[in-house]
Amino acid sequence: MTRCTRTVVILILLQFTGISMAKEPIVVRLWPDKTPGDVGIQGEETSRIHQSPIVGPTKLITNVSQPTITVRPAPEDNNSGAAMLICPGGGYWDLFWDLEGEEVAAWLNSIGVTGIILKYRVPRRPGDVKGEPPLGPLLDAQRAMRIVRARAAEWGINPGRIGIIGFSAGGHLAFATATEFETQTYTPIDELDKLSCRPDFAVMCYSGYLKAKDGDGLRPGLRIPGNTPPIFLTHATDDNEKLGGSNAEHSAVMYLALKRAGIPVELHIYATGDHDFGVRQNEKLPSSWTGLCVNWLRSPQVSMLPK
């Protein structure tokens, strides 16, 4: 896909959000040399337009071996100082780059927040445990958080107002980043790795890999430390795991676990809305979640956006 064609596709998709794109983004590689903890994958990075039965055409990226962040700074005349690292979904096989990346960054810009899209390694690598989230994307997310903190002043960001947002499998990645910040997942490679990778807040949309396969507890291996940041959860009741989505029980179970652990948490489960509703403004019930999230970010419990 040429750059011109890609721009046209993004503009068409962004019309669903009612939001315009900002100026050209900043793209930064996460790792200066070899990607740590990665056995590699054959083939070059590729993209394609996926015809989703739920949301229509959307761009997917796969075969990522050089993870990056794409930074879309908030407008100079409407910059709250907050930023969010965006984790697109795709089952850890692909990245829904437009629907859960570019469109989300545009929405964040519209509310004065810098949007930073994480292009983490996909698809799953040989040796990854079947049916379990792979470890590699967490390394990429932790490194990305550190880079954003290191360059916060340069990008007009308050280093104490850096959150993370994830969709579907990306929601799981957002949770892992928000709770595994004390875990050294890779050998430090430079001064950046001395910085904290803990997000200041997290937003998780129709997340998967949170609930145990049997029973109503958390998935084995998940933990909630006492200094987990505030978390916002949203889902749709008719989200169907058998059709490639993730059941709303994932968010419900996580809400209860966070509440019992004393972590500030807010949950919204809609009667209908399917999967992959992103930030699009349409007739579907979940289109209201973005406004609810802004109110949450402004609340005394979170205080990441000005009132």
ABEGO torsion letter per residue (X at the ends): XBAAAAAAAAAAAAAAAGBBBBBBBBBBBABABBBBGBAEBBEBBBBBBBBBAAAEBBBBBBGBABBBBBBBBBBAABBAGBBBBBBBBGGGABBBAAAABAAAAAAAAAAGBBBBBBBBBOBBBBGBBBGBBBAAAAAAAAAAAAAAAAAAAAAGBBAAABBBBBBEAAAAAAAAAAAAAABBABBBABAAAABBABBABBBBBGBBGABBABEABBBBGBBBBAABBBBBBBBBAABBAAAGBBBAAAAAAAAAAAAAAGBBBBBBBBABGEBGAEABBBABAAAAAAAAAAAAAABAAAGABBX
